[in-house]
Amino acid sequence: MMQAQAPERMAERLRAGYLPGLDDNQLRWQVLVFERAGKRLEVEVPVLSSAQMQALTARVRAAAQRQLQPMPLAEIVAAIDRAMARLLDPADPYRRQIDAWLPLVCGYDAAMVRLGLNGLFKTFRAPQLWRFAGEDFANPAVLDGFVPAVKGGAVRAYGPGLLLHSWAGNVPALSLWSLVCGLLVKAPSIGKLASAEPLFAGWFARLLAEVHPPLADCLAVVWWPGGAQTGDSAEGAQVLYAQADTVMAYGSNQTLAALRQQLPVTTRFLPHGHKLGFGMVGAAALDAVKAPAHARLAAWDVMRYDQQGCYSPHVFYVERGATVAPRAFADYLAAELANLQQRFARRPLDLEEGAGLARWQQSLEWRVPADDGAAPQLIGPADAPWSVAYSDSLEPLAPTALYRSIVVVGVDSLEQALPLVAAQRDYLQTAGLAVGPEDLYRLAGLLGAAGVTRISALGAMGVPEAGWHHDGRFSLLDLVRMTEIDAAAEAAAQPLARYAD
């Protein structure tokens, strides 16, 4: 639980953000307080005036023009890879800080955070970074200079003049995705910390400056409070909004809509808001051997960060007609969630979160039965730190209460769920499938037409691959503008060459 208040007793204190060129002693700092399980952490976050933000943006822009933009992509990839190698080393000072404090700040089980971050950091090693660039550019050298175009002439990609990142704090180290994207397209970057997770981005910026000093001044990490700003924070934010030509933002749909209204109409806005994930389990995965294994994988998707990710599942549609019935699959899933609670305990819920979960459970219990007499049923103890509801009638794809709450729906065929999925087109992202090869591609075509943008295996819904198309878009291509040299310009230049007759 985070509070913004004065400290009352001895506590560890850390300073967040990364502000190259600014004197910490000349800044105003606000303290965010995190307390869980008898531990207390005070995090100082910077509040910049308009003049300080102006100086910071000027320094970051100038450094990027001098250092980052002429830097070969291979050098950038190597620098990020060295940083990831250190973050994967449990003895590294940065990794020790991460393991010590991120679980306290976010509230998630320490072992869950450690395993989740290991998977995340491995996604940004050098081979994966090259896949990242290769997914969006047929020839990644287009980021270094003009390369021949298939149609004739030549083409080059340029990153934003100033890229603003606005991060959410629901998932630890979420900021790494957009920071790496900005580096790969050689954009000067300034990131705005989330109050719920104000630490990782600043640590990563400092580590990057250590492993490759030429990048030290090419990015910055700032903070201002969410909601309506007043005073210094409002002035500093407005300076940044006016100067950034591209904004990549994460958060609730309401937060993103409010941010969009504060940006100039010419600013490129790349929002990532609320999404609905779901799973489909076919009959081929439901025999006595495969069903428990797939229930275990599905439980991992529900457990990971307590369903706070945009890729987290809310409903599993399970096919009838196999050895293991959908209701039995729901029982397996409940048992696996109970097992995972012993390994990775759900974080304690505050009063509002607990009340929301109770309302969701009550809404199921009070549901009027369908025409066939089937109403959703909760499986397991009502006070368990997980909730599985089973329905033998079609249920819409809708958000659960999160915090490891999931609905299992029995269907005669997986195609029955497609209209329910398509009804949420604007919010679709990840579908986790457990089906055979033929069904995979057939269902993938139908789900893609319905609006799904990513299809994963069960157990991997929360682990996107390097180069994935977040919300169906391009990670790098959406950030750049292309400059072309027409074939006609090339031809016209030839008679003017020194070697021409």
Order of alpha helices (4+ residues) and beta strands (2+ residues): beta-beta-beta-beta-alpha-alpha-alpha-alpha-alpha-beta-beta-beta-alpha-beta-alpha-beta-alpha-beta-alpha-beta-beta-alpha-beta-alpha-alpha-beta-beta-beta-alpha-beta-alpha-beta-beta-alpha
